[in-house]
């Protein structure tokens, strides 16, 4: 990734219309795929409220003395720009919307304020209410735990499934592709369009292994978090799954194309999938479905919030 430098603050952008799962796109500098994937997952489940004017407000959660507390961070419309005057970090693939950049800015404002004032409640309260903060992004550049991020954005204890190295652990449900698919399928609801299109019930993410095969841009990205959107495939006349695919969204959005057929097993059935604007056959929107076998091969875990 490019060197991390502090941005100029020379762009102003408004929230935009209702957040859409296709909007958030990760910037080139911060290794915050877990954050951007979580943004898309929350948008997918309608968990990000439309805001019509500045200052914007976002609530983030942390644990203090064993209790979950939510803290509201205010943010204005001024956004980080690179040396060319373009958005430096998170952006939207819909150029009329700036909510991903504003949400990201508020998140780093919150992290910085907590780090700076966590032992001074009065100063922290004042900092959270100040919408004009200009956060230092670079200290938070490193990869983030996707489970931690999902908790911070929702305040819910996250249900987490990890792929174990041992195959003898009786409590481990991440044992096989079929087991994983069945587990995710159970957490999905039928879409109105088809019994073989099913959407995840709550915000969810999945992440790949930290090491091993160095995947190319046309397959699956190593050490990377994706939005987990649901399942797709085909069923027989008795409604038993015959082919099994898991639907994901890469937080790179349109910057990187979907996995190329042949590199992994992708599902490109025609027609809409669970939404008025999602076609799994579209190779350019970051939303795709890979076989349960490839998901099991490449991914290390997945997580979702409770109902």
KAZI-V772237 format. One record per residue. RES is the residue in three letters. PHI is phi as a letter, one per 20 degrees, with the letter a starting at -180 (999 if undefined). NEAR is the number of other ideal C-beta (glycine too) atoms within 12 Angstrom. Layout:
res: [RES/RES]
phi: [PHI/PHI]
near: [NEAR/NEAR]
This chain:
res: [UNK/UNK/UNK/UNK/UNK/UNK/UNK/UNK/UNK/UNK/UNK/UNK/UNK/UNK/UNK/UNK/UNK/UNK/UNK/UNK/UNK/UNK/UNK/UNK/UNK/UNK/UNK/UNK/UNK/UNK/UNK/UNK/UNK/UNK/UNK/UNK/UNK/UNK/UNK/UNK/UNK/UNK/UNK/UNK/UNK/UNK/UNK/UNK/UNK/UNK/UNK/UNK/UNK/UNK/UNK/UNK/UNK/UNK/UNK/UNK/UNK/UNK/UNK/UNK/UNK/UNK/UNK/UNK/UNK/UNK/UNK/UNK/UNK/UNK/UNK/UNK/UNK/UNK/UNK/UNK/UNK/UNK/UNK/UNK/UNK/UNK/UNK/UNK/UNK/UNK/UNK/UNK/UNK/UNK/UNK/UNK/UNK/UNK/UNK/UNK/UNK/UNK/UNK/UNK/UNK/UNK/UNK/UNK/UNK/UNK/UNK/UNK/UNK/UNK/UNK/UNK/UNK/UNK/UNK/UNK/UNK/UNK/UNK/UNK/UNK/UNK/UNK/UNK/UNK/UNK/UNK/UNK/UNK/UNK/UNK/UNK/UNK/UNK/UNK/UNK/UNK/UNK/UNK/UNK/UNK/UNK/UNK/UNK/UNK/UNK/UNK/UNK/UNK/UNK/UNK/UNK/UNK/UNK/UNK/UNK/UNK/UNK/UNK/UNK/UNK/UNK/UNK/UNK/UNK/UNK/UNK/UNK/UNK/UNK/UNK/UNK/UNK/UNK/UNK/UNK/UNK/UNK/UNK/UNK/UNK/UNK/UNK/UNK/UNK/UNK/UNK/UNK/UNK/UNK/UNK/UNK/UNK/UNK/UNK/UNK/UNK/UNK/UNK/UNK/UNK/UNK/UNK/UNK/UNK/UNK/UNK/UNK/UNK/UNK/UNK/UNK/UNK/UNK/UNK/UNK/UNK/UNK/UNK/UNK/UNK/UNK/UNK/UNK/UNK/UNK/UNK/UNK/UNK/UNK/UNK/UNK/UNK/UNK/UNK/UNK/UNK/UNK/UNK/UNK/UNK/UNK/UNK/UNK/UNK/UNK/UNK/UNK/UNK/UNK/UNK/UNK/UNK/UNK/UNK/UNK/UNK/UNK/UNK/UNK/UNK/UNK/UNK/UNK/UNK/UNK/UNK/UNK/UNK/UNK/UNK/UNK/UNK/UNK/UNK/UNK/UNK/UNK/UNK/UNK/UNK/UNK/UNK/UNK/UNK/UNK/UNK/UNK/UNK/UNK/UNK/UNK/UNK/UNK/UNK/UNK/UNK/UNK/UNK/UNK/UNK/UNK/UNK]
phi: [999/f/g/e/c/f/f/e/d/c/d/c/b/e/g/o/e/g/g/c/g/e/f/f/c/f/f/e/d/e/e/d/g/f/f/f/f/f/g/f/f/f/f/g/d/m/e/d/f/f/d/d/a/e/f/e/c/c/d/c/d/b/d/c/l/n/d/e/c/d/c/e/d/e/b/e/e/e/c/f/c/e/f/e/n/e/g/e/c/f/b/d/f/e/f/e/d/c/f/f/f/f/f/f/g/f/f/f/f/f/g/f/f/f/f/e/c/f/e/c/g/f/f/f/g/f/f/f/e/e/e/e/f/c/f/e/f/g/f/d/f/f/f/d/f/f/f/f/f/f/f/g/e/d/m/d/f/e/e/c/c/d/f/e/f/e/d/d/f/f/e/e/e/e/d/b/f/f/f/f/f/f/f/f/g/f/e/d/d/f/e/f/f/a/f/d/d/c/d/f/f/c/g/b/c/b/c/e/f/e/b/o/g/e/f/e/f/e/d/c/e/f/l/b/d/d/f/d/d/q/c/b/q/c/c/e/f/e/m/e/f/d/c/c/c/d/e/c/c/e/f/f/m/e/f/d/f/f/g/f/g/o/f/b/e/d/d/c/g/f/n/f/d/l/a/f/c/d/d/f/e/f/e/d/d/n/d/b/c/d/f/g/f/f/g/f/f/e/e/d/a/b/b/b/e/f/f]
near: [17/15/13/23/20/21/32/18/24/18/25/18/33/24/35/29/18/20/32/33/48/33/43/47/39/44/37/25/28/38/27/42/42/41/46/46/48/52/48/49/47/40/37/39/36/17/29/35/17/18/26/14/13/23/25/35/27/37/27/36/28/26/18/15/8/7/10/19/21/22/31/25/38/29/40/31/25/29/40/39/25/25/15/11/15/21/35/34/42/43/41/38/36/27/18/16/31/38/41/45/46/45/45/48/49/44/39/40/41/38/34/27/33/30/19/20/23/23/11/14/16/12/16/26/19/16/29/33/23/24/26/17/30/22/36/22/34/23/15/28/24/18/25/32/26/40/32/27/37/43/30/38/40/34/25/26/18/32/29/27/32/26/31/18/13/12/12/9/13/9/11/19/25/31/23/20/27/22/23/37/37/23/34/43/33/19/31/31/20/20/25/14/21/23/23/32/33/34/35/41/27/31/42/48/50/48/41/38/25/19/10/16/18/16/26/16/19/19/28/40/37/22/26/37/45/47/49/49/49/45/45/47/36/21/20/12/8/8/15/16/26/16/25/35/38/49/47/50/50/45/47/36/35/25/22/30/24/37/36/21/21/12/24/33/28/33/35/25/24/12/20/20/37/32/28/14/18/34/27/39/21/25/22/19/32/38/46/43/44/45/35/35/22/31/44/34/25/37/41/32/36/41/41/40/31/18/14]
